[in-house]
Amino acid sequence: MVSKPAPDATRRSEKSRRAIHAAALSLVAEAGYPKTTVEGIAARAGVGKQTIYRWWSSKADVLLEAFLDLAEQTARPAGHDGTGLETAGIPDTGDLAADLKAVLRATVDELLDPRFAAPARALTAEGVVDERLGRVFVARLLEPRLQLYVARLRSAQDAGHVRPDVDPRIALELFVSPLAQRWLQHTGPITYDYTDTLVDYALYGLAPR
């Protein structure tokens, strides 16, 4: 009698984890964050509720991990991650305005992609009321991307294209923060023209030249 190999618990757990990720993302997109529940995620993923609580403490934690995994899994072949920024850094062609506009246009595409829009919006909003989740979301997803802007602006300072006394971490908020606010609060369209204008205003100011 040939003995059968023991089931691979690691493979089974990973399959369940992926199913839970997919269920969380799809439910948030369909029903919205408030109506998404751990019970609903478990039912759609075909697992017991206790399985979810074994790995995560809340639906917010499930969604955060699922979203981070989605960003990694859909990394663009041209070297982009799931946010429109290049994983190796923002391109440095010597033209700061052109480089920033290109990256922000990719970010517009990301923000308008329904796969990312619903979970990103839910996590951003929930992070405002859940301080712990907010800190994790910023530390693991947002801040690493913002540091790519910092690096590009510092490179521009070295080249003499940006004043040496400018704080890059503050400067990047001149074009990143308005985009995030408009996207979150639906105060206007998210377009390439809009982000191009943000860059022009940030780099050249409002005073007559």
N, C-alpha and C positions, 0 to 999 in steps of 0.2 A: 504494500500500500504506500503510495507516494504521499508524503506529507506536504501540505500546502504551506507556503510562506505566510508568516504572520502579517496582518494588515499593517501598512505603513501609516502610523498615527500622524507623522509629520505631514505627509502628503494630504491625508484626510483633513487635517486642521487647516492647511493652507487653502485647500479647495473651499472649505467653509468660510474662511476669512475673506476670500475673494468674492464669494457669493454675498456675504454681508456687506462688503464695500459697495458692490453693485446695487444691492437693494436700497441701501441708505441714499445713494446718489439719485436713484430713479424716483424714490418716494418724495424726496425734497423737491425735485423738479416738477413732479406731478401734483403734489398736495400742499407744498409749502412746508416750511420748518415747523410751525406750531402744530400742524396736524400729523407730523411724522412722529411715530412712537417706536420704542424698542420692540414692543409686541408686533407692530406692523413690519418692522425690518426683519424680525425673526421669521414671521410667517412667509414673507416674500423670499427670503433666503433659504427657506426650508430647514431651519435649525430651531433648536429650542431657545427660549428666552434666556435660560441659564447659561447657554453657550456664549451669548453676547456679554453677559455680566461677568463671565469668567475672564474676558479679555479687556473689557472697557467698563468704565463706571457710569457712563451716561450716553445718550444718543448724540450729544455734542462731540464727545470723544470719538465715537464711531465715525461721524461725518468728517471730523478733522483728519483722521487717519486716511479715510477713503479719498478725501480731496487731495491730500499730499501724495498719495499713491497714484491717483489719476494724473497729477501733474508730471510725475516721474515716468509713468507708463506711456504718456503721449508726447514725450520729448520729441521735438522736431529734428529731422535728420540733418538740417543745416546747422545744428549745434545749439538750437534754442531749447529752453526748458518750457514748462507749461505756462509761463507768464509773459512770453514775448521777449524776454531778455536772453541773451546768449549765456550759456552756462560758463563759458570761459571769460566772459566780460563783454561789455558793450564795445562794438567795433570802434577802432580809432583810425579814422581815415585822414585825420588832420583837420577835418571840418566838423567842429563841435556841434553846430546847429544841425547839420545834415545827419550826424550820428544820433543825436537825441530824437530828432523827428522820426527817423527810421524805427528806433526802438519803441517810441510811443505809438506809432502806427501799428506795430505788431501787438502792442498792449491793447489797443482799441479792438483789434480782431479777437483777442482773447476775451475781453470783457463782453463782447457781443456773441460769443460762442455759447449756445444754450447748455452745453455739457458742463461749462465752468460757471456760468453766470449764477444759477440758482444756489449751488452749494457755497460759492464764494460770498454771495450776498448774505446768505443765512449765517455763515460763520462770522462775517464781519459784524453783523447786527448783534448776534448772540454774544460776541466778545465784548461788547459795550456793557452788557449787564452781568456777564460772567467774567470777572476779572482774571481768574486763573486761565480760563480758555483763551481770553484775549491775549494774555502774555505769551502763551504757547503759540498761538496763531502768528503773532508778530515775530517771535523769535525764530520759529521754524520756517515760515514762509515769506513774510514781508521783509524783514530786516536784511536777510542775505541778498535779496534782489536790490534793495536800496543801496547796499554797499557797492554794487556794481556801478551805480550812478556816481557814488563818491569816488571810486577809482578813476572813472572817466573824467570827472571834473578836476581831480588832482593832476591827471595827465595834461589837461588843458592849461592848468596853472603852470606846470613845468614848461609848457610850450609858449607861455606868455599870452595865452588867449583868454585867460580869466585872471582877475586881480588876485594877487597873492594873499591879501587879507581876507578873502571870502572864505567862509566856512562851508565846504561842499555839502555837509549833511543838512545844513539849513537851506542852502541854495537849491538843492534838488526838490524841496517842497514847493518851490515856486511853480513848478509844472506838474509834479506828481499829485500833490494834494488837491488842486482844483479838479483834476480829472477824476480822482476818487470820489470827491464830494458830488460832482455832477452825476456820476454813475450811481451812487448810492441813493441820492435824493431825487433823481429823475428831474433835475432842474433844466435840462436842455439836451440836445442830441449829442451823442458821442461819435465824432467823425474825425477823419484825418485833418480836415481844415481846422478843427478846434484845437487838436493837439499841436499842429504846426504853429498856430497862433500863440499858444501857451509858451512854446519855446522862444518865439520871437520876442514876446513881451518880457520873458524872464532874462533873456540874454541882452536885449537892447533897451529895456526900460520903456517908460512912457513919455519921457521928455523929448522935445524936438531934437533931431540930429543936426 
